[in-house]
Amino acid sequence: MSKKNFFLKYLKNISNFINNLLEKNLNKLNSKNISFLFKNNKIILTFVALFVIFISYLLLPTFYNQSDISKRLKGELLGKFDLNFKFSQKIKYNFFPRPHFITTGSKIFINENEISKISKLKIYISFDNLFSFKNIEVRDLTLEKANFNLNTKNYNFFLELLNKNFKKANLIIKDSNIFFRKLESDVLFISKIYKMKYSYDAKETKNIFYSENEIFNIPFSIKSFFGKDKNKYFSLINLDLFKLKIENELNIENEKKIGVSHFSSNKLKRTAEYRIEKNSFEFHIFDKKDQPKLNYKGKFNFKPFYAYLEGNLDKINLNYLFGSNALIAQLLKTEIFNNKNIDLKLNINADNVLNNSNFRNIYLNSKIQAGLIDVDNTKFKWKDIANFELLESLIFVRDGELVLDGKINIILNDYNKIYKFLLTPKNYRNQIKQIDFNFTYNFDQNVAELKDIKIDNKINQNVNKILNNVILKKDDLQNRIYFKNLLNQAIKSYAG
């Protein structure tokens, strides 16, 4: 059906409605109600006439030429948001709930490079000046189910948008994805956009950006804006899952961008200073007030991609690393690091383990290379009695649970002190210099499976049976009693 025929049919339907209304009322005319009917029909006819005029006015964009309206809308979007759109499908018009154009399969280009594909694009226009497409003004823009591709050349795309003019128009993005790529085809990680909005705050006279996202299966929200001089960028990030808030201030005046972040989670507070350059991101995390020795330094290099983090602290809290709800554990469970393009190293030195001062001189050595995650050469001491080292290790996810598989080498500095600690009877105190065994530890279940246990390079089957399945308790005291009993059983079996 042509637009002209549609409009004529629409006016005909309105005319039939009015005629039917008049016919029903005229049949009821008599001397008593003629005056009442005259007054009410006058009101009804006036209302209907105004309604018809209003609806007809709203329908005017239906008759615009496709090429003309496409050109006009592209120009408006480029002028308001500095976004270069390409419409691959026919542009349709709807006036409910308010006038807007809608199209599918659109794209956004920056310097002739495609940055986004959009499943559905809605362009809301002003009620004013619908008589001429030359005077149409875009008021709001909504992108639905869009995919954005960012890399080292356009990584600041969403930040640059915050500089545009949103005084008369909002930009909304729904149910979309951001693909961060190393190269054109290599995806480093993906962030989901549930709802993102750019708007203007008239009271504070500045643009506001608010977004609800998810990355590595971790939901978060972010609110950000520029300072008055446009040289500083402020943001507030909330990660409700970890009860973590991050307040950030970034100076973007120079090519080398310098910033500071303040982390707060319950009573824990940290400060991070960082610097962003063309192909790298460096940071320094510290806590001068409560933990002066705490010190982390790291760097992410984007071309070629590699990253490292080195830290020194008094006490290491292993629950922050591998607890069931710990951030790193959650990231590992997403298997996002199982990517051959990732080269990441994490090294931490600590004097003690939190809540267990018997473990000393901890050196956590971990790396992610070629899609494999290991903690080889991680070392620690138990008092001054024994030295531990992890070898041939691999961290992976099995049935949704985090698992560490590897080998432990234990060098005993003084086996007599071990026997005294365990209260082992003297007739079972044989000399032991070294213990080796393979193990599998489930972080979620707190269960360890030990196998191939060697004592001074010899396997004892009875010891293997006793220590095969170790189940840890939540209570440290229970664990100490449990271990003493278990190890004494193994020692007695080994001594014969």
C-alpha positions in Angstrom: 0.0 0.0 0.0 1.4 3.4 -1.0 1.9 6.2 1.6 -0.8 8.3 -0.2 -3.4 5.5 -0.2 -2.6 4.8 3.5 -3.2 8.4 4.4 -6.5 8.6 2.4 -7.7 5.4 4.0 -6.8 6.9 7.5 -8.8 10.1 6.8 -11.7 8.0 5.4 -11.8 6.0 8.7 -11.9 9.2 10.7 -14.7 10.6 8.5 -16.7 7.4 8.9 -16.3 7.6 12.7 -17.6 11.2 12.8 -20.5 10.4 10.5 -21.6 7.4 12.6 -21.3 9.6 15.7 -23.6 12.2 14.2 -26.1 9.7 12.8 -26.6 8.1 16.2 -27.1 11.4 17.9 -29.3 12.9 15.2 -31.7 10.0 15.4 -32.3 10.9 19.0 -33.2 14.5 18.4 -36.3 15.9 20.0 -37.5 19.2 21.6 -36.0 18.3 24.9 -32.5 17.4 24.0 -31.8 19.4 20.9 -30.1 22.2 22.8 -28.0 19.7 24.9 -27.0 17.7 21.8 -26.0 20.8 19.9 -23.7 21.9 22.7 -22.1 18.5 23.2 -21.7 17.7 19.5 -20.0 21.0 19.1 -17.5 20.0 21.8 -17.1 16.5 20.4 -16.6 17.7 16.9 -14.1 20.3 18.0 -12.2 17.6 20.0 -12.2 15.1 17.1 -11.1 17.8 14.7 -8.2 18.8 16.9 -7.3 15.1 17.4 -7.3 14.5 13.6 -5.1 17.5 13.0 -2.7 16.4 15.7 -2.4 12.8 14.5 -2.1 14.0 10.9 0.7 16.3 12.0 2.5 13.4 13.7 2.2 11.3 10.6 3.8 13.8 8.3 7.3 12.2 8.5 5.7 9.1 6.9 5.8 10.9 3.6 9.4 12.0 3.6 11.7 10.8 0.9 13.9 8.0 2.2 17.2 9.4 0.8 16.4 12.9 2.1 15.5 11.7 5.6 18.5 9.4 5.7 20.8 12.3 4.8 19.2 14.6 7.3 19.4 12.1 10.2 23.1 11.3 9.4 23.9 14.9 9.5 22.1 15.5 12.8 23.8 12.5 14.4 27.2 13.6 13.1 26.6 17.1 14.4 25.2 16.2 17.8 27.2 13.1 18.7 30.1 13.2 16.2 29.1 9.7 15.1 29.2 8.6 11.5 26.3 6.2 10.9 25.6 4.1 7.9 22.0 2.8 7.4 21.8 -0.5 5.5 18.1 -1.0 5.8 15.0 1.1 5.1 14.2 3.7 7.7 10.7 3.3 9.2 8.7 5.9 11.1 6.6 5.5 14.3 4.9 8.2 16.3 4.1 6.1 19.4 5.0 6.6 22.2 6.7 9.6 20.7 7.9 10.4 17.1 11.0 8.3 16.1 12.7 6.6 13.2 13.8 3.1 13.5 16.1 1.0 11.4 18.1 -2.3 11.6 21.6 -3.4 10.6 23.2 0.1 11.2 26.9 0.7 11.6 29.1 3.3 13.2 32.4 4.3 11.5 35.4 6.3 12.8 37.8 7.5 10.1 36.3 5.0 7.7 36.9 2.1 10.2 33.8 0.3 11.4 33.6 0.3 15.2 30.1 -1.0 15.8 27.2 -3.0 14.4 23.8 -2.2 15.7 20.8 -4.6 15.5 18.2 -1.9 16.2 18.6 1.9 16.1 15.9 4.3 17.3 16.2 8.0 16.5 13.8 10.1 18.5 12.9 13.5 17.0 11.4 16.7 18.3 7.6 17.5 17.9 8.5 20.8 16.4 9.0 21.4 12.6 7.6 18.1 11.3 6.4 19.9 8.2 9.9 20.0 6.8 12.6 17.3 7.1 15.2 20.1 6.7 14.2 21.3 10.2 14.0 17.9 12.0 15.9 17.8 15.2 17.2 14.7 16.9 16.4 14.5 20.6 17.4 11.1 21.8 19.2 8.1 20.3 18.9 4.5 21.4 21.1 1.6 20.3 19.9 -1.9 21.0 22.0 -5.2 20.7 25.1 -3.4 19.4 28.6 -4.9 19.2 31.5 -2.5 19.7 35.1 -3.4 18.7 37.8 -1.6 20.6 41.6 -1.8 20.4 44.6 0.3 21.2 43.6 2.9 18.5 40.0 3.5 19.6 40.0 2.3 23.3 38.8 5.7 24.5 35.7 5.7 22.3 33.2 5.8 25.2 35.3 8.4 27.0 35.4 10.7 24.0 31.6 10.5 23.8 31.3 12.2 27.1 32.7 15.3 25.5 29.7 15.6 23.1 26.7 17.9 23.5 23.9 16.2 25.4 21.9 19.3 26.5 19.0 18.5 24.1 19.6 14.8 23.4 20.4 11.6 25.4 22.3 8.6 24.1 21.2 5.2 25.4 22.8 1.8 24.7 21.0 -1.4 25.7 21.8 -5.1 25.7 25.1 -4.7 23.9 28.7 -6.0 24.0 32.2 -4.4 24.0 34.9 -6.6 22.4 38.4 -5.5 23.5 40.8 -6.8 20.9 44.6 -7.2 20.7 44.5 -7.3 16.9 41.5 -7.2 14.5 40.6 -10.8 15.1 42.0 -11.6 18.6 39.5 -10.9 21.4 41.2 -10.3 24.8 38.0 -10.0 26.8 34.3 -9.0 26.5 32.2 -6.6 28.6 28.5 -6.7 28.5 26.4 -3.6 28.5 23.0 -3.9 30.2 22.2 -0.2 30.0 24.4 2.8 29.3 23.3 6.4 29.2 24.8 9.7 28.4 22.8 12.7 29.6 23.2 16.3 30.7 22.8 17.5 34.3 21.4 21.0 34.2 22.0 21.6 37.9 25.7 20.7 37.8 26.0 21.9 34.1 27.9 18.9 32.9 27.5 15.6 31.0 26.9 12.5 33.1 27.8 9.0 32.0 26.2 6.0 33.8 26.5 2.4 32.8 25.6 -1.0 34.2 27.9 -3.6 32.8 29.4 -7.1 33.4 33.0 -8.3 32.8 34.4 -11.7 33.5 30.9 -12.6 34.8 31.2 -9.9 37.4 28.5 -7.2 37.4 29.5 -3.6 38.1 28.2 -0.1 37.6 30.1 3.1 36.7 29.2 6.8 36.9 31.6 9.3 35.4 32.0 13.0 34.3 34.6 15.6 33.3 35.7 18.4 35.6 34.9 22.0 34.6 38.2 22.5 32.8 37.7 19.2 30.9 41.3 18.2 31.9 40.2 15.8 34.6 38.0 12.8 34.4 36.2 11.5 37.5 34.5 8.1 38.0 32.9 6.0 40.6 32.8 2.2 40.2 30.7 -0.2 42.3 31.3 -3.9 42.4 28.4 -5.1 44.7 29.6 -8.7 44.6 32.7 -7.8 46.5 31.3 -4.8 48.3 34.0 -2.8 46.6 34.0 0.9 45.6 36.6 2.6 43.5 36.8 6.4 43.3 38.9 7.6 40.4 40.5 10.8 39.2 42.4 11.0 35.9 44.3 13.9 34.5 44.0 13.8 30.7 45.7 17.1 29.9 48.9 15.6 28.5 49.6 12.6 26.2 50.8 10.7 29.3 47.7 10.5 31.4 48.2 10.3 35.2 45.5 9.2 37.7 44.8 8.1 41.3 42.2 5.7 42.6 40.9 5.0 46.1 39.6 1.5 46.8 37.3 0.8 49.8 35.8 -2.5 50.8 34.4 -2.7 54.3 37.3 -1.5 56.5 39.9 -2.2 53.8 41.3 0.9 52.0 43.9 1.2 49.3 45.3 3.9 47.0 46.5 3.3 43.5 48.6 5.7 41.4 48.7 5.0 37.7 49.9 6.3 34.3 48.5 5.6 30.9 50.6 5.9 27.7 49.9 5.0 24.1 50.7 1.3 24.5 50.9 0.7 28.2 49.3 1.1 31.6 51.4 1.2 34.8 50.2 1.3 38.4 51.4 1.4 42.0 49.1 0.3 44.9 49.9 1.1 48.5 48.4 1.8 52.0 50.7 4.3 53.8 48.4 4.5 56.9 47.4 1.0 57.9 50.0 -1.2 56.1 53.1 0.8 55.2 54.9 -2.3 53.9 52.1 -3.1 51.4 53.4 -2.3 47.9 52.2 -3.5 44.5 53.6 -2.5 41.2 52.5 -3.6 37.8 52.3 -2.9 34.1 50.1 -3.8 31.2 51.7 -3.5 27.8 49.3 -3.7 24.8 51.6 -4.0 21.8 52.9 -6.6 22.2 50.5 -7.7 24.9 52.0 -8.8 28.3 51.4 -7.9 31.9 53.0 -8.3 35.3 52.3 -7.5 38.9 54.8 -7.6 41.7 54.0 -7.0 45.4 55.4 -6.9 48.9 53.4 -7.0 52.1 53.6 -8.1 55.7 50.8 -10.7 55.6 49.1 -12.3 52.6 45.4 -13.1 52.8 45.0 -16.2 50.7 41.2 -15.8 50.9 41.5 -12.6 48.8 43.2 -14.7 46.1 41.6 -18.1 46.2 38.6 -17.9 48.5 35.3 -19.1 47.0 34.1 -15.5 46.4 37.5 -13.9 45.8 37.9 -11.7 42.8 40.9 -13.7 41.3 39.1 -17.0 41.9 36.0 -15.7 40.1 38.1 -14.5 37.2 39.8 -17.8 36.9 36.4 -19.6 36.9 35.3 -17.6 33.9 38.3 -19.3 32.0 38.8 -15.9 30.3 42.6 -16.4 30.9 42.6 -19.6 28.8 43.6 -17.5 25.8 46.9 -18.1 24.0 47.3 -14.4 23.4 47.6 -13.6 27.2 51.0 -13.3 28.8 50.6 -12.4 32.5 52.9 -12.8 35.5 52.0 -12.3 39.2 54.7 -12.4 41.9 54.0 -11.6 45.5 56.4 -11.7 48.5 55.0 -11.8 52.0 56.5 -12.3 55.5 53.6 -14.3 56.8 50.1 -15.8 56.0 47.3 -13.9 57.7 46.0 -15.8 60.8 48.8 -18.4 60.5 52.2 -17.0 61.4 53.8 -20.4 61.2 54.0 -20.0 57.4 56.8 -17.6 56.5 58.8 -16.1 53.6 56.0 -16.7 51.1 56.9 -16.2 47.5 53.9 -16.6 45.2 55.0 -17.0 41.6 52.3 -17.4 39.0 52.0 -16.9 35.3 49.5 -17.3 32.5 51.2 -18.2 29.2 49.9 -19.9 26.0 46.5 -20.4 27.7 48.0 -22.3 30.7 47.9 -21.0 34.4 50.4 -22.3 36.8 52.1 -21.4 40.1 55.4 -23.2 39.5 58.3 -22.3 41.8 56.0 -20.9 44.5 57.9 -21.3 47.8 57.2 -20.9 51.5 58.6 -22.0 54.9 56.8 -23.7 57.8 58.5 -22.1 60.8 62.3 -22.9 60.5 61.5 -26.6 60.1 60.6 -27.2 56.5 60.8 -25.6 53.0 58.0 -26.1 50.5 58.1 -25.6 46.7 55.3 -26.2 44.2 56.2 -27.7 40.8 54.5 -28.9 37.6 51.4 -27.0 38.7 48.2 -26.2 36.7 45.1 -24.2 37.7 41.9 -25.1 35.8 38.1 -25.2 36.2 36.4 -28.6 36.5 32.6 -28.7 36.7 32.5 -25.1 37.6 34.9 -25.4 40.5 38.5 -24.1 40.8 41.1 -26.8 41.0 44.9 -26.8 41.4 46.9 -29.8 40.3 50.6 -30.1 40.9 53.6 -31.5 42.8 55.0 -30.5 46.1 58.6 -30.9 47.2 59.3 -30.6 51.0 62.8 -30.3 52.4 63.0 -31.0 56.1 65.5 -28.9 58.0 65.0 -30.6 61.3 62.8 -33.7 61.4 63.0 -34.0 65.2 61.2 -30.7 65.6 58.3 -32.0 63.4 58.0 -35.1 65.6 57.9 -32.9 68.7 55.3 -30.6 67.2 53.2 -33.7 66.3 53.8 -35.4 69.7 54.9 -38.5 67.8 56.0 -41.4 70.1 59.8 -41.7 70.1 59.8 -45.3 68.7 58.3 -44.0 65.5 60.8 -41.1 64.9 62.7 -42.3 61.9 65.0 -39.9 60.0 63.3 -38.1 57.1 65.0 -35.6 54.8 62.6 -35.1 51.9 59.0 -35.7 51.0 57.5 -35.5 47.5 54.0 -36.0 46.3 51.5 -35.1 43.6 48.2 -33.5 44.6 44.9 -32.1 43.4 43.2 -29.4 45.5 39.6 -28.2 45.1 39.3 -24.6 46.3 35.5 -24.7 46.5 35.2 -28.0 48.4 38.5 -27.6 50.5 39.4 -31.2 49.6 42.9 -32.4 48.7 43.8 -35.6 47.0 47.4 -36.7 47.6 49.1 -39.5 45.6 52.5 -40.9 44.6 53.8 -39.9 48.1 57.6 -40.4 48.2 59.6 -40.3 51.5 63.3 -40.0 50.7 62.5 -41.0 47.1 60.7 -44.2 48.2 56.9 -44.9 47.8 55.1 -46.4 50.8 51.6 -47.7 49.8 50.2 -47.6 53.4 51.2 -43.9 53.7 49.5 -43.2 50.3 46.3 -44.8 51.5 46.1 -42.8 54.7 46.9 -39.5 53.1 45.0 -40.0 49.9 42.0 -37.9 50.7 42.4 -34.8 53.0 39.3 -32.8 53.8 40.0 -29.4 55.3 37.7 -27.7 57.9 36.7 -24.1 58.2 38.0 -23.9 61.7 41.8 -23.6 61.9 42.0 -25.4 65.3 40.0 -28.3 63.9 42.5 -28.4 60.9 45.5 -28.5 63.3 44.1 -31.4 65.3 43.0 -33.2 62.2 46.4 -32.9 60.5 48.3 -34.0 63.6 46.2 -37.2 63.9 46.4 -37.9 60.2 50.2 -37.3 59.9 50.8 -39.4 63.0 48.9 -42.3 61.4 51.0 -42.0 58.3 54.3 -41.8 60.4 53.4 -44.9 62.4 52.6 -46.7 59.1 55.9 -45.6 57.6 57.9 -46.7 60.6 56.3 -50.1 60.5 
